[in-house]
């Protein structure tokens, strides 16, 4: 499958009935594609086994698989030997919904279950979720100083690069940015956490972890899940168009991160780590 084929798979054409001022009309429309992707992982001599299924927008699938495994604490940078779609499936379309990650050591499936048990507990006890992240990563480095005017410019810069959003109006985006506001990498997905995993996974594959000199800009709110993924990747500043959650702010405080919310209309709120934001 060519790159252009994969890009076409990120959108799905439909017919709709539009109603405007009481007048009905039929016309074509475009939706963001949402399909399941199964992530498999295995080490030398092991049969790759499924570890997760995520609903995602096709595109940057290898980066998503690697980013997910890394930010969930299941693999380390430098351990990936090969990433590939599943060649064993007879269904050509389904083949591109299964990604296998081969690593250079035996994969501990018991660790998988221990990790996800701890992660699932965040709905019951926020401290358990924070403790789990603390086991997997240290507080972030001091990181860069970023002018407030740069931060407030990031949503517009991100929006200008959202190719699939332009067609569908229905996607989240995450961008890895320099302290000067230049976009290093941008990915879109129906899931905000998937967009973040895609951006981070690209850097894992490129050997760019930790990302201590970067800003993560997201198109929606700053959830705990997004902040913990940024913390694992060593990203010191997370900036969001909308609000952060209470647990996201608590995580940012605990790991020495700068959490910025309501970045829109030339203003922003800095919830933690204000020393990195200059005026």
C-alpha positions as CSV (number, residue, x, y, z in Angstrom):
1,X,0.0,0.0,0.0
2,X,1.4,3.4,-1.0
3,X,1.6,6.5,1.1
4,X,-1.2,8.1,-0.9
5,X,-3.4,5.0,-0.4
6,X,-2.9,5.2,3.4
7,X,-3.7,8.9,3.3
8,X,-7.0,8.1,1.4
9,X,-7.8,5.6,4.1
10,X,-7.8,8.4,6.7
11,X,-11.1,9.7,5.3
12,X,-14.3,8.0,4.3
13,X,-16.8,9.4,1.8
14,X,-20.5,9.3,2.7
15,X,-23.8,10.7,1.4
16,X,-25.8,13.0,3.8
17,X,-29.1,14.8,3.9
18,X,-28.3,18.5,4.7
19,X,-31.0,20.7,6.1
20,X,-30.6,24.5,5.9
21,X,-33.4,27.0,6.6
22,X,-35.9,24.2,6.3
23,X,-34.6,23.1,2.8
24,X,-33.3,19.5,2.5
25,X,-30.7,18.5,0.0
26,X,-28.4,15.5,-0.5
27,X,-24.7,15.9,-1.0
28,X,-21.4,14.0,-0.5
29,X,-19.5,14.5,2.7
30,X,-16.3,13.3,4.2
31,X,-15.8,11.6,7.6
32,X,-12.6,10.9,9.6
33,X,-12.0,7.1,9.3
34,X,-12.1,5.2,12.5
35,X,-10.9,1.6,12.5
36,X,-9.5,-0.8,15.1
37,X,-5.8,-1.5,15.2
38,X,-4.4,-4.5,17.0
39,X,-0.9,-4.1,18.4
40,X,1.2,-7.2,18.7
41,X,4.6,-7.5,20.3
42,X,7.2,-10.3,20.7
43,X,10.9,-10.8,21.3
44,X,13.5,-13.2,19.9
45,X,12.1,-16.7,19.5
46,X,8.6,-15.6,20.7
47,X,5.4,-15.6,18.8
48,X,4.1,-12.1,18.7
49,X,1.0,-11.7,20.9
50,X,-1.7,-9.1,21.0
51,X,-1.3,-6.5,23.8
52,X,-4.0,-4.0,22.9
53,X,-6.6,-2.9,20.4
54,X,-7.1,0.8,19.9
55,X,-9.6,2.7,17.7
56,X,-7.7,5.0,15.5
57,X,-7.5,6.9,12.2
58,X,-5.3,5.0,9.8
59,X,-2.0,6.7,9.2
60,X,1.3,6.6,11.1
61,X,0.3,3.2,12.4
62,X,3.9,2.1,13.1
63,X,4.5,5.2,15.1
64,X,1.2,4.7,17.0
65,X,2.1,1.1,17.9
66,X,5.7,2.0,19.1
67,X,4.5,5.2,20.9
68,X,1.8,3.3,22.7
69,X,4.1,0.6,23.9
70,X,6.7,3.1,25.0
71,X,4.4,5.5,26.8
72,X,2.7,2.6,28.6
73,X,6.1,1.5,29.9
74,X,6.1,-1.8,27.9
75,X,9.3,-1.2,25.9
76,X,12.3,1.1,26.1
77,X,13.9,3.3,23.4
78,X,16.4,1.4,21.3
79,X,14.7,-2.0,21.7
80,X,12.6,-2.0,18.5
81,X,14.0,-4.3,15.8
82,X,11.2,-4.2,13.3
83,X,7.7,-2.9,12.8
84,X,5.4,-4.4,10.2
85,X,1.8,-5.0,9.2
86,X,0.6,-8.6,9.6
87,X,1.4,-10.7,6.6
88,X,-0.5,-13.7,7.9
89,X,-4.0,-12.3,7.3
90,X,-5.7,-13.2,4.1
91,X,-8.0,-10.1,4.2
92,X,-6.0,-7.3,2.5
93,X,-7.9,-4.6,4.3
94,X,-7.6,-6.3,7.7
95,X,-3.9,-6.8,7.2
96,X,-3.4,-3.1,7.7
97,X,-5.3,-3.1,11.0
98,X,-2.7,-5.4,12.7
99,X,0.8,-4.1,13.5
100,X,3.5,-6.3,14.9
101,X,6.4,-4.8,16.9
102,X,9.5,-7.0,17.2
103,X,11.9,-6.1,20.0
104,X,15.5,-7.3,20.9
105,X,14.6,-9.0,24.2
106,X,11.9,-11.4,25.4
107,X,8.7,-9.5,26.0
108,X,7.3,-9.9,29.6
109,X,3.6,-10.4,29.2
110,X,3.2,-10.5,33.0
111,X,4.5,-7.0,33.0
112,X,1.8,-6.1,30.5
113,X,-0.9,-7.3,32.9
114,X,0.7,-5.6,35.9
115,X,1.0,-2.3,34.1
116,X,-2.6,-2.2,32.8
117,X,-4.0,-3.2,36.2
118,X,-2.2,-0.2,37.7
119,X,-3.3,2.0,34.8
120,X,-7.0,1.0,35.1
121,X,-7.0,2.0,38.7
122,X,-6.8,5.7,37.9
123,X,-10.5,5.8,37.8
124,X,-10.6,4.7,41.4
125,X,-7.5,6.3,42.9
126,X,-5.5,9.1,41.2
127,X,-2.5,8.4,43.5
128,X,-2.3,4.8,42.1
129,X,-2.0,6.2,38.6
130,X,0.6,8.8,39.6
131,X,2.6,6.2,41.5
132,X,2.6,4.0,38.4
133,X,4.0,6.8,36.2
134,X,6.6,7.6,38.8
135,X,7.9,4.0,38.6
136,X,8.4,4.4,34.9
137,X,9.9,7.9,34.6
138,X,11.8,10.5,36.6
139,X,10.8,14.2,36.8
140,X,11.4,15.9,33.6
141,X,14.5,18.0,32.9
142,X,14.5,21.8,33.4
143,X,13.7,22.2,29.7
144,X,13.6,25.4,27.7
145,X,12.2,28.9,28.5
146,X,9.3,29.7,26.1
147,X,7.8,33.2,25.5
148,X,4.1,33.4,26.2
149,X,3.6,34.9,22.8
150,X,5.0,31.7,21.2
151,X,2.7,29.5,23.3
152,X,-0.4,31.4,22.3
153,X,0.6,31.2,18.6
154,X,0.8,27.4,18.6
155,X,-2.9,26.5,18.2
156,X,-3.1,28.5,15.0
157,X,0.1,26.9,13.7
158,X,-1.2,23.5,14.6
159,X,-4.6,24.2,12.9
160,X,-2.9,25.4,9.7
161,X,-1.2,22.0,9.4
162,X,-4.3,19.7,10.0
163,X,-4.8,18.3,6.6
164,X,-7.4,15.7,7.5
165,X,-9.3,18.1,9.8
166,X,-9.7,20.4,6.8
167,X,-11.6,17.6,5.0
168,X,-13.6,16.2,8.0
169,X,-13.7,18.7,10.9
170,X,-13.5,15.7,13.2
171,X,-10.0,15.0,14.3
172,X,-7.7,15.8,17.2
173,X,-4.1,16.8,16.7
174,X,-0.9,16.8,18.6
175,X,2.3,18.6,17.6
176,X,5.8,18.5,18.9
177,X,7.2,22.0,18.7
178,X,10.5,23.8,19.3
179,X,10.8,26.6,21.9
180,X,10.6,29.1,19.0
181,X,7.2,27.7,17.9
182,X,8.3,25.7,14.9
183,X,6.4,22.4,14.4
184,X,8.8,19.5,14.4
185,X,6.1,16.9,13.9
186,X,2.3,16.8,13.8
187,X,-0.2,13.9,13.8
188,X,-4.0,13.7,13.6
189,X,-6.3,11.0,15.0
190,X,-9.9,10.5,16.2
191,X,-8.3,9.8,19.6
192,X,-6.3,12.6,21.2
193,X,-4.1,10.1,23.1
194,X,-3.4,8.3,19.7
195,X,-2.2,11.6,18.2
196,X,0.2,12.0,21.1
197,X,1.4,8.4,20.8
198,X,2.0,8.9,17.0
199,X,4.2,12.0,17.6
200,X,6.2,10.3,20.4
201,X,6.5,7.0,18.5
202,X,8.1,8.8,15.6
203,X,10.7,10.1,18.0
204,X,11.3,6.7,19.6
205,X,12.0,5.2,16.2
206,X,14.3,8.1,15.3
207,X,16.3,7.9,18.5
208,X,15.1,11.3,19.7
209,X,14.0,10.4,23.3
210,X,14.0,12.1,25.7
211,X,12.3,15.2,24.3
212,X,13.6,17.6,26.9
213,X,13.8,20.6,24.6
214,X,10.3,20.5,23.2
215,X,6.7,21.6,23.7
216,X,3.7,19.3,23.2
217,X,0.7,21.2,21.8
218,X,-2.7,19.4,21.7
219,X,-5.9,20.5,20.1
220,X,-8.3,19.6,22.9
221,X,-8.0,19.4,26.6
222,X,-5.0,18.2,28.7
223,X,-6.0,14.9,30.3
224,X,-4.0,12.9,32.8
225,X,-3.3,10.4,30.0
226,X,-1.7,13.0,27.8
227,X,0.4,14.4,30.6
228,X,1.7,11.0,31.7
229,X,2.6,10.1,28.1
230,X,4.5,13.4,27.8
231,X,6.2,12.8,31.1
232,X,7.4,9.3,30.0
233,X,8.9,10.9,26.9
234,X,10.6,13.7,28.9
235,X,8.5,16.5,27.4
236,X,8.6,19.4,29.9
237,X,5.8,21.6,28.6
238,X,2.3,20.5,27.6
239,X,0.0,23.2,26.1
240,X,-3.7,22.6,25.4
241,X,-6.4,24.6,23.6
242,X,-8.8,23.6,26.3
243,X,-8.7,23.0,30.0
244,X,-6.6,20.5,31.9
245,X,-8.1,18.0,34.4
246,X,-7.3,18.1,38.1
247,X,-5.2,14.9,37.8
248,X,-3.3,16.3,34.8
249,X,-2.3,19.3,36.9
250,X,-1.4,17.1,39.8
251,X,0.8,15.0,37.6
252,X,2.4,18.1,36.1
253,X,3.3,19.3,39.5
254,X,4.6,16.0,40.6
255,X,6.9,15.5,37.6
256,X,8.1,19.1,37.4
257,X,6.2,19.9,34.1
258,X,4.7,23.1,32.8
259,X,1.0,22.6,32.1
260,X,-0.7,25.3,30.1
261,X,-4.4,25.4,29.3
262,X,-7.0,27.6,27.5
263,X,-4.4,28.6,25.0
264,X,-6.6,30.6,22.6
265,X,-7.5,34.2,21.6
266,X,-4.0,35.5,22.5
267,X,-4.1,34.3,26.1
268,X,-3.3,31.2,28.3
269,X,-3.4,29.9,31.8
270,X,-0.3,28.4,33.3
271,X,-1.2,25.8,36.0
272,X,2.2,24.4,36.9
273,X,5.8,25.2,36.1
274,X,5.3,28.9,35.3
275,X,9.1,29.5,35.5
276,X,9.4,28.1,32.0
277,X,7.0,30.7,30.5
278,X,8.5,34.1,29.9
279,X,6.7,37.4,29.1
